[in-house]
Amino acid sequence: MEYRLLGRSGLKVSTLTMGTMTFGGKGWAKTVGDLGVNDARRLVDLCLDAGVNLIDTADVYSQGVSEEIIGEITGGKRKNGVLIATKARFPMGDGPNDAGSSRHHLIRACEASLKRLKTDVIDLYQLHEWDGQTPLEETMEALDMLVRQGKVRYIGCSNFSGWHIMKALGVSAADHRQRFVSQQIHYTLESRDAEYELLPISIDQGLGVLVWSPLAGGLLSGKHRRNKTAEGSRQLAGWDEPPIRDEDRLWTIVDTLVDIAGSRNISAAQVALAWLIGRKAVTSVIIGGRTEAQFKDNLASADLVLSAEERQRLDDVSVPPVLYPYWHQLRTAKDRLGEADLSLLGPHV
C-alpha cells in the first residue's frame, strides 16, 4: 500500500480509503447497505490488514449509526494508526439549527460525532456540502476553533464547486485561519468533469483529493453491461447517483474496462480503481461495499499498475467534451504556445 501526503499537510494517507456508508442501514442508507457491528468489524480488519489507514464516514450516514459502529470497533484503540474522517452539514434533526455550517451547528455536530466515534479527536473534519446562507467567515472561524481546541486535526470540504473552494481559502488566508487540506469529490472514468476546475485547483492550491463512489455506484464494476443490470445492485434498488447523461458512452467505457481486465484475468473494478489511483492530484480513492469479496477485490487495485497503452485506451473512450471557456483557452494557447505543455489548462487537455 502506498501512502501519500494529504495536500500541504504532513499527514500521510493510504491510496485507498475505507468508505462506510454501508454501515447501519437507516433511512436512505438502506439502499446502500445495512451492515451491523460484527460484519463491519470483519471488513474494517480486512482493510487495516491490507494497509488502509483512513476510514471515512459522515454524521448523516444512517443518522449517526455509521459513526457509532466505527466507534464500537475502533473507539479507544485506534489500532494500526487508523485515521478517522467524518463530515457535517446535512440535517441531523428537525430543528432550524440542526443543519448547515453555522458555528452553532458545526460545534454541536463535531461534539456529537466525537461521542459516537468514542474518540477525543477527529483526524479530518469535512464540510459535507456548501452552505450558501452562513457567512464563510463564521464557518471557517468555527473550524479553526475546533482545531485549536484539539477536537479536530485537519479540515477539508466535500462536494464544493471551484469558486466555493477558492472563496473559502481566501477567507482562511485573510483571517489567518486553518485552511482546507483536502476536498472530497466524485470523479470516475464516466464522470470526468472534475478535471475542468476541481483537479487544477487542487494542484494549484495544494489540496489533497479523496474520491467518493469511484465505481459510479457499481456501474463501472463490470457486473453491469448493456441492457443487463446485476441483481442486488443499487440501480435496481432505486439509487440514482451518479446521473448518467450518455448511456452509450458509459457502456463503451465498461466494454473497454472488461476487455483490459480480461486480458489480465482481473476484475473491471480493479482496472477502474487503478486508473483513478494513477491520476494526477488524486490522493486516495474511497472504496465501499457490503461483502468481504467486494473489499478484497477492490483492495487488490492498490498494487495494480496499468500500462501507458491501457491508460491511453481508457482516456480515449472516456474523455469528456471540452466546455467553454476551455475550448477557447485551448485554441488560443495552441496558437500562442504551439506544442508546448498545456497542462495548466487542466489535466484533461
N, C-alpha and C positions, 0 to 999 in steps of 0.2 A: 504494500500500500504506500503510495506517495503522499507526502504532506506538503501543503503549500501555505505560504503566508496569507492571512486574510486581509487583503487591502494593504494599507500603510501600517497596519498594526504588526506587532511581533508575535501574534497568535498563529500557530500552525494547525491547520485542519486537514483531515484526510480528503482525498479527491472524491470519495463517496461519503455522503451523509445519510443517516438513517431517518426516514420520514415516518411519522406516527399518526397520520390521520386515520388509519385503520384501527386505532386503539379506542375502545369504548362503545362505539355503535349507537350513540344517542342522537336524536334529531336528524338533520340532513346527512350526518356522517354515516348513518346506517347503509346508505348506498355504496359507500366505500369499503366498510368493514366493521366488524363488531368484536374484535379480539379482547379477551379478558386478560387478567394479570398473568396467569400461567402460560398461555400461548404467547403473550407479548414477551415474557421473560426469556423464553427459548429463542425468540427472534433477536432480542437485544444481545444475548450472549453470543449468538451466531455472528452478529455484526462486529461486536467488540473483539471477538477472537480473530476475525479477519483483518483487524487493524483500523476499523472505523472508530473515530474518536469524537464525532459530533452527532448528537441526537437533536432533531428539530421537531418542535411541536408548536401549539398555539393555544391560548386560553379558550378560544371558541371551538376547538375540536372536541366534539361531544360535550360541549358546555362544561369544560374543565376536567372531564373524566380521563382524557388522554394524559393530561399533566399528572393526575392522581396516580394513574398506572405507572408512569415513569418514576414518580416519587416513591412508589411502593417498591419498585425494582432497584433504583439507584440511591434512594434517599440515605444520606449519612455515609455512604460508602464511596461513591464516585470512583468505582474500581477502574483500573486501567487508564486513569486520567481522563475519563469521559467528560465531554463538554456538553452543556445543555443550552439550546437556543429556543426561545419562545417568542410569542408575538402578542400584541394588544392593539385594539382599535374597534373591533366589532362588538355588537351588543352582548352583554353578559347578564342582562336583566331587563325589566320593563320600565325602569325609571328614566327620566330625561337625561340623567348624567351617567347612565350605565353603558355608554359607548362614546367613541370619539377619542381625540388626542389632547384633551384638556389636561391641565395639571391635576385637577381633581380625579379624573378617571384614570390617568396613567399611573399615578401613585397607588391608588386603591387596587388597580389591576395587577401591578407589579407585586404588591404585598400579598395578594390572593394567590398569585402564581407561585411565589416563594413557599407559601404554606402547602399548596397542593403538591409541589415538587419535592417537599421535605428537604429543602436546601437553604443556605443563607445567602447564596449569590447565584445570579443568572449570568452565564458567560456571554451570551449575545441576546440583547433585548431589541426586538424589531417592531417598528410601526407596521401594522398589517396592511394598511392602505392609507391613501391620502385623506385628510380631513380638511375640507375647504372652509369650515366655519371657525375653527380655532386658530388664532394668530400663531404663526410659526415660532415667534419669539417665546410664547408661553410653552409650546410643546418642547422646543429644544432646551429651554431652561429646566423643565421638569426632568427630561432625560439626563441632563448634565448633573442635576442634583442627585438622581438615583446612582449615578456612577460615583460621585463624590462621597455618598453615604456608604458605599461598598456593597450595595444591593445588586448592582449591575457592573459588569466589567467592560463590555463594549456595546455600542448601539449600531443599529442598521435599519434599513427600510425594506418594504416589500410592496410590489405592485405600484410603484411610483412611475410617473412619466419622467422624461428628461428634464423638463422645466421644474417639476416638483423637486427633484434631487438637487438641481443647481440652486434653487431658491433656499432650500434647507441648508446646504453647505455654505451659502452666502451668509445666512443668519448666524450660523455657528461661528464663522470666521469673524464677523463684525462684533459679536458679543463675547468672543473668546470662550465659547462653549465646546463641549465634546462634539466631534463630528462623526458622521456615519463612517464605519469602516467597510460596510458591505451593503449590497442590495440583493434581494431575492426576487427572481424573475421567472417567467415562463419562457422557455427557449428550447426548441426542438428542430429536427430536420423539417418537420411540417410547418412550424411557425418560427420563421427567422427574422421577424420584424424587429426584434431587439437589436439587430445589427445596425439599424439606422441611427439610433441615438444612445440606447442604454449601454451597449458594449463600448462604443467610443468614449462615453462619459466615464465609464469605469476605468479605462486605460488612462485617460487624461487626468482624472481626479484621484486615482489610486484607491478605487473601491474593489473589494472582493465581490465575486459573483457566485451566488448559490442558485442553482437551477431547480425549480419545482416542476413536478409532472413531466419528467424528461422523455417519457414514452407516450406523451399525449393521451393520458388516461388509458393506456394499454393499446392504443391504435397502432403503435409502431413496434409492438412486441412480436409481430409475425403470426399471431394467433388469429388475427382478423384479416380477411382477404376480400377481394371484390365480391360483393353480393353474399358474403358469409361472415356473420358475427359470432364469435365463440360464446358458448353457453357460460353463464355465470359472470359475464362481463359487466363493467359499469355501464356500457352503452345500452345493453338490454334492460338494465335497471333504471334507465332514465337519466343517467349522468350526461351532461351536455357541455362539458369543458374538455378540451378547447373547442370553440366553434370552428367547423370545417367549411371553408368557403369554396374550395375547389376539390371535389372528391376524386376526380380523375388524377390530379397531381398527387394527392395523398396515396392512392393505390400504386401509382408509378414509383413513388418513394419506397413503399412497402415491398414491391416486387424487387427493387434493387437491393434492399436490406436482406431479403430472403435469399437472393442469389449469392450475395457475398457471404452470408452466413453458411449457406450450403456448401460452398467451396472450402470452407474452413471447418465444417462439421461442428458449428456452434449455433447459438440462437440469434435471431434477428435483433432481439432486445440488447444483447451484448454489443452488437455492432453499432446500434443507435447510441448507446451509452458511451462507448469508446470514442465515437465521433465527437460527442459533446466534451468529454474529458480533455480531448486534444485541441479544443477551440481556444483561440486567443482570448484572454481575460477571464475565462471560466476557472473558478477556484475549486468548487465542489458540486457534485451532482447528487440530488436528493432522491434516494430510492425508497420505494414503499412496497407493501404487499400484504397478503393475508396468509401465505404459506412459507414454510422453510424452502421449498423448491424454488419459489419465486425469488427469494432473497439470495439463495446460493447461486442461482443463475445470474442475477444482477451483479453480485459481488465479483464474479469472475471477470467482469468488464474492466476492473481496476488494473489488470495485468495484460489487457489486450491492446496491442499496438497495430493500428491499421497502416497499410502501405500507402505511399503517396498516390498510387493509382486508385486504390479503393476510396480514399478520401475524395479524390477528384471526381470519381463516379457519383458519389453521394452529393457532392457540391453541385454537380451539373444538373441532377434531376430535382434538386430542392431549392435552387437559387430563386429568391423572391424577385418580383418586379421592382425595378428601381423607381422610387417615388420622388416627386418634387420635394425639396429642392435638389435632391441628389443627382437626378438625371441632368440637371442644368450645371451643377458643380462638376460633374464628371466630364461633360463635354468641354467646358471651359478649361478645366485642369489639363485635359489631354492636349488641347490646343497650346496651352502655356508650357506644359512640362514634358510633352512628348511621351516617352516610355518610362519616365521617372516614377518613383514609388508614389502611388496614390492612396496609401493606407490611411492617411489622415481623414479621408472621406468616409471611412468606416470599414470594418472587416469584410463586408460583403463585396467590396469593389475589387 
